Amino acid sequence: MELRIAKIVTAASLAAYALVVAYDNIIDYGSNYAFVGHVLSMDTTFPGNALMGRAITDERVWRAVYAAIIATEAMSGLLLAGGAVAMARCLRASAIAFGRAKGLVYLGAALAFLLWFFGFMVVAGEYFAMWQSREWNGQEGAFHIYTVVIGVLILVALPERDDL
C-alpha cells in the first residue's frame, strides 16, 4: 500500500510541476520567450563557431517553438495528473487494476522526457549549441527535471503485488 501511495504522490507532484511551469510560461511569457529567442538565434554562442548556419532568427518560428514547449509542458502535466487520479482510484484494487491505471503516467512522463531531454539537451543543447552560452544555457536545469522524470517513471513501473 505504501509503495502505491508513493507512486501516486510522485506522479501528482511531477504533474503539478509541469502544470506550474506551463502556467508560469503563459503568465510571464516574455521571460522564457527571450530564452527561446537567444537559443534559436545562437546569438550568445562562441563567436565564429562553425554551427551558426543552424541559427533561426525568424520571430515567428520562435513563437511557434515556444508555443509547442508550453503545450508540451501542459499536456505532460495533464497526463501525469490524470494518471495520478487513476492510480488513486485504484489504490485498493487488484495489482492488475492498479497496473492498468498507470498508463497516463507513462505517457505524461514520456512526453516530459521528450521535452526536457530531447528538446533541451539534444535540440537546444547540441543542435543549437546552447551549451556554449553562459547566460542562456538551460541544460543543468533540464538535467534536474528529466532525472526526476526518469525516477518517477522507474518508481511507477515497479510491478504491483496483491498483498496489500
N, C-alpha and C positions, 0 to 999 in steps of 0.2 A: 504494500500500500504506500509506503513512504517513497519508494522509487517512482511510482506513478505520480505522486504529488510533485516530486522534484521535476519530472518531465513536463508536467502542466505548468508549473511556476516558471521554469526556464523558457519554455516556448512563449508563454504570455509576456514575460519580461522582454524577450527579443522582439516580439510583436510591438510592444509599447515603444521600444527604442526606434524601430523602423518608422512607426507612425509619427512619433515626435519629430524625427529628422525630416520626414516629408512635410509635416506641418510647418516646421521652422523654415524650410526652404521656400515655402509659399509665402509665409508672413514676412520673412526677411529675405525676399527674393534677391535683392542686389548683392548681398554678401557672397553667396556661393555662385551667383551668375558671373561675378568678376573672376572667381576661381576658374570656372569653366572656360571663360574667355582667354585668360592667361595661359592655361594649359593647352588649349587647342591652337592658339596663335603661336605658341612656343616662344613668346617674347622675353622670357626670363631664363631660357636655357643658355648653355655656354655659347659665347659669341663665335660665330663662324662654324658651328657644328654642321656636319655633313647631312643631318637629318632634316634640315629646315624646309626641304621640299614637301614635307608632310603637313606643314603648318596650315591651319584653316583660319582665315581672318574674316570670313563672312558671318556677321552677327546673326543672321537668320539661322545658320547652322548651329551657332552657339545656343540660341534659344531652343531649337529643336532637341539638341543633345540634353540640355538642362531639363526640359520638359520630360524627356524619356527617363532621366535619372530620378526625378521626383515621382513619376508614375511607377517606376520600378520599386522605389522605397515604399510607396503607399501600398502597392499590390502585395509586396512581400509581407508587410505588416498585417494586412487584412487576411492573407492566407494563414500566417502564423497564429493570429488571433482566432480565426475560425477553427484551426487545428487544436488550439488550447481549449476552446469551448467544447469541441467534440470529444476530446480526451476527458475533460471534466465530467461530461455527461455519462461517460462510460467508466468512471472511476471504480465502481464496484462491480462492473460487468466482467465477463469471462476474459481470459487472455486474448482470445480470438477477436472479440468485440473491441477491446481496448486497442489491440494492434491495428485493426481496421480504421480506427479513429485518428491514427497518426498521419494519414495521407496528406492532409493540408499542411501539416508542419513540414513534411518532406518537401513539398512544392515551394512553400514560403522560404525555407532555408536554402533550397537550391537557387531560387531567384535572388536571395540576398547574397549568396556566394558569387553568383554570376555578376552582380553589380560590383561588390566590393573587392573581389579578387580579379575577375576578368576585366571589368570596366576600369577599376582604379589602378590595378597593378600591371595588367597586360597592355591594355589600350592606352590609358593615360600615362602610366609609369614608364613603359618601354617604348611603345609606338610614338607617343608624343613627347618622350624624354622628360617627363615630369621630374624624374629623379635628379635632373641637372639643376632644378630651380631651388634656390634657398628659401624663397618666400612662398611659392605656390606649389609645394610638394605635399600631397596628401597620402603618401604611401605608408607612413608609420601609423596614421590613424586608421587607414583601410586595413592594415595588418591586424590591428587590435580587433576590429569588427569581424573580419572573416574568420579569425581564430575563434572568437566566441560562437559564431555561426556554426563552425565545424564541431565545436564542443557540444552545443545543443543538439546538433544533428546526430552525433555519436550517442549521446545520452538517450535521446528519444528512440533511436534504433535498437537499443538493447532489447533483447527478447523479453516477452511477458511470461509471467507464471500465474497459475491459478491458485496458488497457496497464499491468498491474501490474509 
